Protein backbone atom coordinates (compact mmCIF):
# COMPACT_ATOMS: atom_id res chain seq x y z
CA UNK A 1 0.00 0.00 0.00
CA UNK A 2 1.00 3.58 -0.52
CA UNK A 3 -0.54 6.80 0.73
CA UNK A 4 -1.87 9.46 -1.58
CA UNK A 5 -2.43 12.93 -0.17
CA UNK A 6 -5.69 14.47 -1.43
CA UNK A 7 -6.04 17.97 0.04
CA UNK A 8 -9.56 19.37 -0.14
CA UNK A 9 -10.50 21.88 -2.80
CA UNK A 10 -10.32 25.27 -1.04
CA UNK A 11 -13.12 27.05 -2.92
CA UNK A 12 -15.42 24.05 -2.64
CA UNK A 13 -14.88 23.61 1.11
CA UNK A 14 -15.38 27.29 1.87
CA UNK A 15 -18.55 27.53 -0.19
CA UNK A 16 -19.92 24.34 1.38
CA UNK A 17 -19.26 25.42 4.97
CA UNK A 18 -21.05 28.71 4.29
CA UNK A 19 -24.25 26.69 4.10
CA UNK A 20 -23.96 25.02 7.51
CA UNK A 21 -26.92 27.06 8.71
CA UNK A 22 -25.71 29.94 10.86
CA UNK A 23 -28.08 32.82 11.44
CA UNK A 24 -26.63 36.26 12.12
CA UNK A 25 -27.25 35.95 15.92
CA UNK A 26 -25.66 32.47 16.15
CA UNK A 27 -22.72 33.60 14.03
CA UNK A 28 -21.99 36.60 16.27
CA UNK A 29 -22.37 34.41 19.37
CA UNK A 30 -19.75 32.02 17.96
CA UNK A 31 -17.24 34.87 17.69
CA UNK A 32 -17.94 35.88 21.30
CA UNK A 33 -17.24 32.27 22.35
CA UNK A 34 -13.65 32.88 21.26
CA UNK A 35 -13.53 36.10 23.28
CA UNK A 36 -14.62 34.21 26.40
CA UNK A 37 -11.97 31.55 25.75
CA UNK A 38 -9.43 34.40 25.52
CA UNK A 39 -10.46 35.58 29.04
CA UNK A 40 -11.98 38.81 27.74
CA UNK A 41 -13.96 40.99 30.15
CA UNK A 42 -15.35 43.28 27.47
CA UNK A 43 -16.69 42.65 23.96
CA UNK A 44 -17.75 45.57 21.81
CA UNK A 45 -19.80 45.08 18.65
CA UNK A 46 -19.95 47.83 16.05
CA UNK A 47 -21.85 47.96 12.80
CA UNK A 48 -22.34 50.53 10.07
CA UNK A 49 -25.07 50.40 7.44
CA UNK A 50 -23.31 53.16 5.52
CA UNK A 51 -19.88 51.48 5.41
CA UNK A 52 -21.42 47.97 5.38
CA UNK A 53 -19.30 46.24 7.99
CA UNK A 54 -19.66 44.51 11.34
CA UNK A 55 -16.75 44.52 13.81
CA UNK A 56 -16.31 42.65 17.09
CA UNK A 57 -13.45 43.61 19.39
CA UNK A 58 -12.46 42.10 22.75
CA UNK A 59 -9.83 42.79 25.39
CA UNK A 60 -8.76 39.15 25.69
CA UNK A 61 -5.24 37.74 25.63
CA UNK A 62 -4.83 38.24 21.88
CA UNK A 63 -2.78 36.12 19.48
CA UNK A 64 0.76 36.21 18.15
CA UNK A 65 1.37 35.99 14.42
CA UNK A 66 1.83 32.20 14.53
CA UNK A 67 -1.20 31.73 16.80
CA UNK A 68 -3.28 33.80 14.41
CA UNK A 69 -2.17 31.63 11.48
CA UNK A 70 -3.38 28.56 13.34
CA UNK A 71 -6.66 30.20 14.37
CA UNK A 72 -7.41 31.06 10.74
CA UNK A 73 -6.69 27.53 9.55
CA UNK A 74 -9.72 25.35 8.87
CA UNK A 75 -9.69 22.57 11.44
CA UNK A 76 -6.75 24.11 13.25
CA UNK A 77 -7.74 22.24 16.43
CA UNK A 78 -9.09 18.69 16.43
CA UNK A 79 -12.48 18.11 18.08
CA UNK A 80 -10.82 15.14 19.80
CA UNK A 81 -8.27 17.35 21.55
CA UNK A 82 -8.88 18.01 25.24
CA UNK A 83 -9.88 21.61 25.79
CA UNK A 84 -9.81 23.96 28.74
CA UNK A 85 -13.18 24.13 30.54
CA UNK A 86 -13.57 27.78 29.47
CA UNK A 87 -12.88 27.00 25.81
CA UNK A 88 -16.26 27.14 24.08
CA UNK A 89 -14.92 25.89 20.73
CA UNK A 90 -14.71 22.34 19.56
CA UNK A 91 -14.18 21.74 15.84
CA UNK A 92 -11.63 24.43 15.00
CA UNK A 93 -14.07 25.82 12.44
CA UNK A 94 -16.35 28.18 14.37
CA UNK A 95 -14.81 31.58 13.73
CA UNK A 96 -14.28 30.92 10.02
CA UNK A 97 -17.57 29.21 9.21
CA UNK A 98 -19.60 31.60 11.37
CA UNK A 99 -18.01 34.68 9.81
CA UNK A 100 -18.05 33.56 6.19
CA UNK A 101 -21.65 32.41 6.53
CA UNK A 102 -22.47 36.13 6.65
CA UNK A 103 -19.75 37.82 4.60
CA UNK A 104 -17.21 37.30 1.82
CA UNK A 105 -14.27 39.02 3.52
CA UNK A 106 -13.15 38.05 7.02
CA UNK A 107 -10.29 39.99 8.60
CA UNK A 108 -8.88 39.20 12.04
CA UNK A 109 -6.50 41.67 13.69
CA UNK A 110 -4.91 40.65 16.99
CA UNK A 111 -2.55 42.25 19.47
CA UNK A 112 -0.25 40.39 21.84
CA UNK A 113 2.98 41.41 23.56
CA UNK A 114 2.77 44.81 21.88
CA UNK A 115 2.70 43.38 18.35
CA UNK A 116 -0.27 43.66 15.99
CA UNK A 117 -0.80 41.15 13.18
CA UNK A 118 -3.67 40.60 10.77
CA UNK A 119 -4.90 37.83 8.48
CA UNK A 120 -7.74 37.72 5.97
CA UNK A 121 -9.85 35.22 4.13
CA UNK A 122 -11.23 36.77 0.93
CA UNK A 123 -13.64 34.44 -0.85
CA UNK A 124 -13.19 36.15 -4.20
CA UNK A 125 -9.45 35.51 -3.95
CA UNK A 126 -10.07 31.86 -3.02
CA UNK A 127 -12.49 31.43 -5.93
CA UNK A 128 -9.98 32.93 -8.34
CA UNK A 129 -6.87 31.03 -7.13
CA UNK A 130 -8.61 27.93 -5.72
CA UNK A 131 -6.07 27.25 -2.99
CA UNK A 132 -5.84 28.12 0.69
CA UNK A 133 -4.58 31.65 0.15
CA UNK A 134 -4.60 33.24 3.58
CA UNK A 135 -3.72 36.93 3.22
CA UNK A 136 -1.29 38.68 5.57
CA UNK A 137 -2.02 42.40 5.88
CA UNK A 138 0.67 45.05 5.90
CA UNK A 139 0.86 47.78 8.53
CA UNK A 140 -0.74 50.26 6.14
CA UNK A 141 -3.60 47.87 5.39
CA UNK A 142 -4.15 47.22 9.09
CA UNK A 143 -4.40 50.95 9.82
CA UNK A 144 -7.19 51.31 7.27
CA UNK A 145 -9.43 48.71 8.95
CA UNK A 146 -12.59 49.83 10.81
CA UNK A 147 -12.20 50.22 14.60
CA UNK A 148 -8.55 49.16 14.59
CA UNK A 149 -7.76 52.32 16.58
CA UNK A 150 -9.61 50.76 19.53
CA UNK A 151 -7.30 47.74 19.44
CA UNK A 152 -4.27 50.01 19.61
CA UNK A 153 -5.47 51.37 22.98
CA UNK A 154 -5.60 47.87 24.52
CA UNK A 155 -2.70 45.98 26.02
CA UNK A 156 -3.99 42.90 24.18
CA UNK A 157 -7.08 41.85 22.28
CA UNK A 158 -8.61 40.73 19.00
CA UNK A 159 -10.68 42.50 16.34
CA UNK A 160 -12.88 40.48 13.95
CA UNK A 161 -14.20 42.38 10.93
CA UNK A 162 -16.85 41.26 8.45
CA UNK A 163 -17.05 43.04 5.10
CA UNK A 164 -18.89 42.34 1.84
CA UNK A 165 -21.98 41.22 3.80
CA UNK A 166 -23.56 39.31 0.92
CA UNK A 167 -25.45 36.71 2.96
CA UNK A 168 -26.78 39.23 5.45
CA UNK A 169 -28.56 41.37 2.90
CA UNK A 170 -28.66 39.37 -0.36
CA UNK A 171 -28.96 42.42 -2.58
CA UNK A 172 -31.58 44.21 -0.48
CA UNK A 173 -31.14 47.93 -0.94
CA UNK A 174 -32.85 49.03 2.29
CA UNK A 175 -29.82 48.30 4.48
CA UNK A 176 -30.34 51.45 6.56
CA UNK A 177 -33.54 49.90 7.92
CA UNK A 178 -32.67 46.20 7.86
CA UNK A 179 -29.25 46.34 9.56
CA UNK A 180 -30.56 47.81 12.88
CA UNK A 181 -33.45 45.32 12.85
CA UNK A 182 -31.07 42.40 12.43
CA UNK A 183 -28.79 43.73 15.15
CA UNK A 184 -31.74 43.94 17.55
CA UNK A 185 -32.19 40.20 16.96
CA UNK A 186 -28.48 39.75 17.72
CA UNK A 187 -28.85 41.71 20.96
CA UNK A 188 -31.80 39.56 22.11
CA UNK A 189 -29.93 36.35 21.28
CA UNK A 190 -26.77 37.39 23.11
CA UNK A 191 -28.73 38.52 26.15
CA UNK A 192 -30.08 34.99 26.48
CA UNK A 193 -27.23 32.66 25.50
CA UNK A 194 -24.63 34.59 27.57
CA UNK A 195 -26.96 35.66 30.39
CA UNK A 196 -24.88 33.93 33.06
CA UNK A 197 -21.73 35.71 31.90
CA UNK A 198 -23.52 39.05 31.60
CA UNK A 199 -24.99 38.73 35.09
CA UNK A 200 -21.64 37.80 36.63
CA UNK A 201 -22.56 34.44 38.09
CA UNK A 202 -20.35 33.14 40.89
CA UNK A 203 -17.34 31.32 39.44
CA UNK A 204 -17.57 33.20 36.12
CA UNK A 205 -15.67 36.22 34.96
CA UNK A 206 -18.31 38.89 34.33
CA UNK A 207 -18.57 39.89 30.69
CA UNK A 208 -19.72 43.22 29.30
CA UNK A 209 -21.13 43.14 25.76
CA UNK A 210 -22.11 46.30 23.94
CA UNK A 211 -23.71 46.88 20.53
CA UNK A 212 -22.78 50.29 19.14
CA UNK A 213 -21.89 51.25 22.72
CA UNK A 214 -25.26 50.19 24.22
CA UNK A 215 -24.84 47.43 26.87
CA UNK A 216 -26.57 44.08 26.37
CA UNK A 217 -28.58 43.23 29.48
CA UNK A 218 -28.94 39.58 30.64
CA UNK A 219 -32.24 37.75 30.01
CA UNK A 220 -32.63 35.11 32.71
CA UNK A 221 -34.93 32.36 31.35
CA UNK A 222 -35.64 31.23 34.93
CA UNK A 223 -36.54 34.66 36.37
CA UNK A 224 -34.52 33.82 39.45
CA UNK A 225 -35.03 37.33 40.85
CA UNK A 226 -38.78 36.63 41.02
CA UNK A 227 -40.70 34.09 43.08
CA UNK A 228 -39.32 31.21 41.02
CA UNK A 229 -39.14 27.91 42.86
CA UNK A 230 -35.72 26.27 42.54
CA UNK A 231 -34.96 22.73 43.62
CA UNK A 232 -31.51 21.97 45.08
CA UNK A 233 -28.70 21.40 42.58
CA UNK A 234 -28.16 17.73 41.77
CA UNK A 235 -25.88 15.71 39.51
CA UNK A 236 -25.99 12.85 37.03
CA UNK A 237 -22.87 10.69 37.29
CA UNK A 238 -21.78 8.59 34.32
CA UNK A 239 -18.65 6.45 34.51
CA UNK A 240 -15.39 8.38 34.66
CA UNK A 241 -16.86 11.52 33.08
CA UNK A 242 -17.25 14.73 35.07
CA UNK A 243 -20.71 14.99 36.70
CA UNK A 244 -23.57 16.63 34.81
CA UNK A 245 -25.11 19.29 37.05
CA UNK A 246 -28.76 20.25 36.89
CA UNK A 247 -31.22 22.54 38.67
CA UNK A 248 -34.99 22.36 38.22
CA UNK A 249 -37.05 25.56 38.23
CA UNK A 250 -40.75 26.31 38.43
CA UNK A 251 -41.62 29.74 37.04
CA UNK A 252 -44.22 31.87 38.83
CA UNK A 253 -47.74 31.60 37.46
CA UNK A 254 -48.40 34.06 34.63
CA UNK A 255 -50.78 35.99 36.87
CA UNK A 256 -47.78 36.92 39.03
CA UNK A 257 -45.65 38.16 36.12
CA UNK A 258 -45.67 41.83 35.31
CA UNK A 259 -45.11 43.17 31.81
CA UNK A 260 -41.53 43.97 32.83
CA UNK A 261 -41.00 40.35 33.92
CA UNK A 262 -42.21 39.02 30.59
CA UNK A 263 -40.02 41.51 28.78
CA UNK A 264 -37.06 40.33 30.86
CA UNK A 265 -37.66 36.82 29.59
CA UNK A 266 -36.67 38.14 26.18
CA UNK A 267 -37.15 35.61 23.39
CA UNK A 268 -38.21 32.96 25.90
CA UNK A 269 -41.46 34.75 26.76
CA UNK A 270 -43.63 32.12 25.05
CA UNK A 271 -43.93 29.90 28.10
CA UNK A 272 -45.37 26.80 26.49
CA UNK A 273 -43.00 26.79 23.51
CA UNK A 274 -39.95 27.32 25.74
CA UNK A 275 -40.64 24.89 28.56
CA UNK A 276 -38.18 22.05 29.05
CA UNK A 277 -34.42 21.66 29.24
CA UNK A 278 -31.89 24.49 29.02
CA UNK A 279 -28.55 22.97 28.10
CA UNK A 280 -25.39 24.88 29.01
CA UNK A 281 -21.86 24.08 27.94
CA UNK A 282 -19.32 25.87 30.10
CA UNK A 283 -22.31 27.95 31.29
CA UNK A 284 -23.06 29.17 27.76
CA UNK A 285 -26.63 28.37 26.66
CA UNK A 286 -26.60 25.91 23.74
CA UNK A 287 -30.13 24.53 23.42
CA UNK A 288 -33.33 25.56 25.17
CA UNK A 289 -37.04 24.89 25.24
CA UNK A 290 -37.04 21.17 24.48
CA UNK A 291 -37.93 17.89 26.20
CA UNK A 292 -35.83 16.01 23.60
CA UNK A 293 -39.01 14.26 22.41
CA UNK A 294 -39.31 12.53 25.75
CA UNK A 295 -42.42 14.50 26.71
CA UNK A 296 -45.00 16.72 25.03
CA UNK A 297 -45.10 20.47 25.49
CA UNK A 298 -48.39 20.96 27.27
CA UNK A 299 -50.12 23.93 28.87
CA UNK A 300 -49.96 22.32 32.30
CA UNK A 301 -46.17 21.89 32.16
CA UNK A 302 -45.32 25.28 30.64
CA UNK A 303 -43.87 26.63 33.90
CA UNK A 304 -41.25 23.86 34.11
CA UNK A 305 -37.62 24.51 33.11
CA UNK A 306 -34.49 22.51 33.88
CA UNK A 307 -30.97 23.94 33.72
CA UNK A 308 -28.37 21.32 32.77
CA UNK A 309 -24.63 22.02 32.73
CA UNK A 310 -22.59 19.66 30.56
CA UNK A 311 -18.79 19.80 30.74
CA UNK A 312 -16.76 20.04 27.48
CA UNK A 313 -15.69 16.40 27.95
CA UNK A 314 -19.27 15.41 27.02
CA UNK A 315 -19.25 17.16 23.62
CA UNK A 316 -18.98 14.02 21.53
CA UNK A 317 -21.56 12.14 23.60
CA UNK A 318 -24.09 14.98 23.34
CA UNK A 319 -23.68 15.27 19.54
CA UNK A 320 -22.86 18.97 19.71
CA UNK A 321 -22.90 20.54 16.24
CA UNK A 322 -20.53 23.15 14.79
CA UNK A 323 -22.99 26.02 15.35
CA UNK A 324 -23.37 24.97 19.00
CA UNK A 325 -27.13 25.16 18.53
CA UNK A 326 -27.91 21.43 18.68
CA UNK A 327 -27.14 19.01 21.50
CA UNK A 328 -28.70 15.57 21.58
CA UNK A 329 -28.38 13.69 24.90
CA UNK A 330 -26.75 10.25 24.76
CA UNK A 331 -28.89 7.24 25.62
CA UNK A 332 -26.98 6.75 28.85
CA UNK A 333 -28.20 10.20 29.98
CA UNK A 334 -31.72 10.10 28.53
CA UNK A 335 -33.07 7.68 31.11
CA UNK A 336 -31.96 9.97 33.92
CA UNK A 337 -33.74 12.87 32.21
CA UNK A 338 -37.06 11.01 32.20
CA UNK A 339 -37.27 11.13 36.00
CA UNK A 340 -36.55 14.87 35.98
CA UNK A 341 -39.27 15.51 33.41
CA UNK A 342 -41.87 13.52 35.30
CA UNK A 343 -41.11 15.16 38.63
CA UNK A 344 -41.05 18.77 37.43
CA UNK A 345 -43.95 18.47 34.97
CA UNK A 346 -46.11 17.07 37.78
CA UNK A 347 -45.21 20.06 39.97
CA UNK A 348 -46.09 22.49 37.18
CA UNK A 349 -49.38 20.69 36.62
CA UNK A 350 -50.26 21.04 40.33
CA UNK A 351 -49.74 24.83 40.07
CA UNK A 352 -52.40 25.07 37.37
CA UNK A 353 -54.69 22.50 39.02
CA UNK A 354 -54.66 24.53 42.24
CA UNK A 355 -56.06 27.52 40.36
CA UNK A 356 -58.51 25.32 38.46
CA UNK A 357 -59.76 23.73 41.68
CA UNK A 358 -60.57 27.16 43.10
CA UNK A 359 -62.80 27.77 40.06
CA UNK A 360 -64.67 24.47 40.56
CA UNK A 361 -64.65 24.22 44.37
CA UNK A 362 -67.83 22.43 45.46
CA UNK A 363 -68.08 24.65 48.54
CA UNK A 364 -68.49 27.73 46.36
CA UNK A 365 -71.18 29.10 44.11
CA UNK A 366 -70.30 29.18 40.40
CA UNK A 367 -71.83 30.92 37.41
CA UNK A 368 -70.51 28.07 35.24
CA UNK A 369 -71.01 24.34 35.85
CA UNK A 370 -68.38 21.86 34.70
CA UNK A 371 -70.07 18.57 33.77
CA UNK A 372 -68.93 15.23 32.40
CA UNK A 373 -70.59 14.26 29.10
CA UNK A 374 -71.71 10.70 28.34
CA UNK A 375 -68.84 10.18 25.92
CA UNK A 376 -66.31 11.24 28.58
CA UNK A 377 -65.90 14.82 27.37
CA UNK A 378 -66.34 17.97 29.43
CA UNK A 379 -69.31 20.33 29.12
CA UNK A 380 -69.53 23.87 30.49
CA UNK A 381 -73.03 25.28 31.03
CA UNK A 382 -74.45 28.30 32.84
CA UNK A 383 -75.62 27.48 36.37
CA UNK A 384 -79.31 28.50 36.35
CA UNK A 385 -79.54 27.96 40.13
CA UNK A 386 -76.97 30.66 40.86
CA UNK A 387 -78.40 33.27 43.30
CA UNK A 388 -78.05 36.09 40.76
CA UNK A 389 -80.14 34.25 38.16
CA UNK A 390 -82.70 33.03 40.68
CA UNK A 391 -83.15 36.57 41.98
CA UNK A 392 -83.66 37.97 38.46
CA UNK A 393 -86.27 35.31 37.68
CA UNK A 394 -88.00 36.12 40.97
CA UNK A 395 -88.14 39.82 40.05
CA UNK A 396 -89.31 39.16 36.50
CA UNK A 397 -91.19 35.84 36.54
CA UNK A 398 -92.83 36.47 33.17
CA UNK A 399 -89.38 36.47 31.52
CA UNK A 400 -88.21 33.17 33.08
CA UNK A 401 -88.54 31.04 29.92
CA UNK A 402 -86.81 33.55 27.67
CA UNK A 403 -84.14 34.21 30.27
CA UNK A 404 -83.23 30.52 30.49
CA UNK A 405 -83.06 30.31 26.71
CA UNK A 406 -80.69 33.26 26.77
CA UNK A 407 -78.45 31.47 29.29
CA UNK A 408 -78.35 28.38 27.05
CA UNK A 409 -77.41 30.57 24.07
CA UNK A 410 -74.54 32.08 26.10
CA UNK A 411 -73.32 28.59 27.02
CA UNK A 412 -73.56 27.38 23.42
CA UNK A 413 -71.59 30.45 22.25
CA UNK A 414 -68.66 29.92 24.62
CA UNK A 415 -65.60 30.07 22.26
CA UNK A 416 -63.93 26.91 23.58
CA UNK A 417 -61.72 26.34 20.54
CA UNK A 418 -60.39 29.89 20.61
CA UNK A 419 -59.78 29.70 24.35
CA UNK A 420 -57.86 26.47 23.85
CA UNK A 421 -55.85 28.09 21.04
CA UNK A 422 -55.02 31.09 23.23
CA UNK A 423 -53.88 28.83 26.06
CA UNK A 424 -51.61 26.80 23.81
CA UNK A 425 -50.09 29.56 21.71
CA UNK A 426 -49.73 32.50 24.07
CA UNK A 427 -47.85 33.28 27.24
CA UNK A 428 -50.47 35.86 28.20
CA UNK A 429 -52.87 34.80 30.90
CA UNK A 430 -56.54 34.87 29.88
CA UNK A 431 -58.11 37.40 32.23
CA UNK A 432 -61.58 38.65 33.10
CA UNK A 433 -62.58 41.93 31.42
CA UNK A 434 -61.37 45.06 33.16
CA UNK A 435 -65.02 45.99 33.83
CA UNK A 436 -65.26 43.08 36.31
CA UNK A 437 -64.34 45.32 39.21
CA UNK A 438 -65.60 46.10 42.70
CA UNK A 439 -67.59 49.01 41.28
CA UNK A 440 -69.28 46.65 38.84
CA UNK A 441 -70.00 44.18 41.65
CA UNK A 442 -71.52 46.99 43.75
CA UNK A 443 -73.91 47.91 40.90
CA UNK A 444 -75.00 44.28 40.57
CA UNK A 445 -75.75 44.07 44.30
CA UNK A 446 -77.84 47.22 44.22
CA UNK A 447 -80.08 45.67 41.56
CA UNK A 448 -79.98 42.34 43.38
CA UNK A 449 -81.40 43.60 46.72
CA UNK A 450 -83.88 46.07 45.24
CA UNK A 451 -87.32 45.45 46.73
CA UNK A 452 -86.19 42.96 49.38
CA UNK A 453 -86.80 43.16 53.11
CA UNK A 454 -83.86 43.30 55.49
CA UNK A 455 -84.24 39.60 56.35
CA UNK A 456 -84.42 38.64 52.67
CA UNK A 457 -81.35 40.75 51.85
CA UNK A 458 -79.22 38.97 54.44
CA UNK A 459 -80.51 35.57 53.32
CA UNK A 460 -79.56 36.22 49.69
CA UNK A 461 -76.21 37.73 50.64
CA UNK A 462 -75.36 34.59 52.63
CA UNK A 463 -75.65 32.61 49.41
CA UNK A 464 -73.90 35.16 47.25
CA UNK A 465 -70.97 35.34 49.65
CA UNK A 466 -70.08 31.80 48.51
CA UNK A 467 -69.72 32.88 44.88
CA UNK A 468 -66.10 32.66 43.62
CA UNK A 469 -66.31 36.21 42.25
CA UNK A 470 -67.87 37.88 45.29
CA UNK A 471 -65.44 36.05 47.59
CA UNK A 472 -62.93 38.63 46.37
CA UNK A 473 -65.04 41.40 47.94
CA UNK A 474 -66.01 40.31 51.49
CA UNK A 475 -66.18 43.90 52.71
CA UNK A 476 -68.63 44.73 49.95
CA UNK A 477 -70.97 41.93 51.04
CA UNK A 478 -70.65 43.20 54.62
CA UNK A 479 -71.55 46.74 53.53
CA UNK A 480 -74.83 45.54 52.04
CA UNK A 481 -75.97 43.55 55.06
CA UNK A 482 -78.97 44.99 56.91
CA UNK A 483 -78.94 45.53 60.69
CA UNK A 484 -80.36 47.91 63.23
CA UNK A 485 -77.53 50.38 62.62
CA UNK A 486 -77.73 49.94 58.83
CA UNK A 487 -76.62 53.09 57.00
CA UNK A 488 -77.67 53.23 53.30
CA UNK A 489 -75.08 55.94 52.64
CA UNK A 490 -72.34 53.29 52.91
CA UNK A 491 -73.39 51.85 49.58
Buried (B, 14 or more C-beta within 10 A) or exposed (E): EEEEEEEEBBBEBBBEBBEBEBBBBBBBBBBBBBBBBBEBBBBBBBBBBEEBBBBBBBBBBBBBBEBBBEBBBBEBBEBEEEBEEBBBBBBBBBBBBBBBBBBBBBBBBBBBEEEBBBBBBBBEBBEEEEEBEBBEBEEEBBEEBBBBEBBEEBEBBBBBBBBBBBBBBEEEEEBEEBBEEBBEBBBBBBBBBBBBBBBEEEEBEEBBBBBEEEEBBBBBBBBEEBEBBEBEEEEBEBEEBBEBBBBBBBBBBBEEBEEEBBEBBBBBBBBBBBBBBBBBBBBBBBBBBBBBEBBEBBBBBBBBBBBBBBBBEBBEBBEBBBBBBBBBBEEEBEEBBEEBBEEBBEBBBEBBEEEEEEEEEEEBBBBBBEEEEEEEEEEEBBBBEBBBBBBBBEEEEEEBEEBBEEBEEEBEEEEEEEEEEEBEEBBBBEEEEEEEEEEEBBEEBEEBBEEBEEEBBBEBBEBBBBBBBBBEBEEBBEBBBBEEEEEEEEE
